[in-house]
């Protein structure tokens, strides 16, 4: 069934091949061997040197959320102060 779909839609196979198969190797544990450290430093240099495709924009936090968080923090502080009186 899957092979039939890929024969029918070859561009879908091309899109699927772009997906990374497995975990990113540059974000693993620190290698303990000299050659492993050299490989990791070379990979890190490539990742840093690669230009970013997407320009990330920080999403604006709505004012109602800021007000809610402020009220939550005030309530938390008042409950903590009331509990400290009991101790």
N, C-alpha and C positions, 0 to 999 in steps of 0.2 A: 504494500500500500504506500509506504513512504517512498520507495524507489519509483513507483509509478507517478507520484506527485512531483518528484524532482525531474523526471523525464518530461512531464507535461509543463512544468514551470522551472526551466533551468536557471532563471534569474534568482529564484528563491534559494537554490543551492549556493549561488555566489554570495548571497547575503548571509547565509548561515555560516559560511566558512570564515567570515570576518570575526565571528564571536570567539573570545578566548576560551580555549579548552583547558581548564584547570585554574589553579590559583596563581596570582601574580608572583613571579619568582623574585622580583626585586624587593618584595615586602616581607620576606621570611625571616628566619632566625639569622643571627650573625654567624657567618661561616668561621670555622676554627682553623682552616688550613690557609697557607699563604696564597695558593692559587685561587682558592675560593674567595678570599678577600679581594684579590685583583679583579676577578670576574665581577664581583658585586660592585666594586668601585667603577668599573667600566660601564656596567648597566645603569648605575645611578647617574653617571655623567650623561648617558644617552637620554635618560628620562628627563633630566633637568634641561638639557639642550633642546629638547623637542619643543617646538612652539605650541602653545595652547590653542586648540581649535575653538573651544567655547569660551567666551568671555563671561565669567560668572558675575552676576549682579546680586547683591544682597537684597533679599526681599524685605520690604518695609513692614514693620510690625504695626498692626492696627492699634489705634488709640484705646479702643475698648479692652484690648488684651493687656495693654500696659496698666490701665486703671484696675483691671481685675487682679493682676499680679501685685500691684501696690496694696490693694485691699487685703489680699491673701497674706502678704508679709506683715501687715499691721495686725491682722487677727492672730497670726502665729506669734508675734511678739507679745501681744496682750495675754494670750493663753500661757505662754512661757512665764511671763511675769506673775500671773496668778498662781501657777504651779510652784514657783519658787517661794511664794509666801507660805505654802503648806509645808515646806521642808523645814 
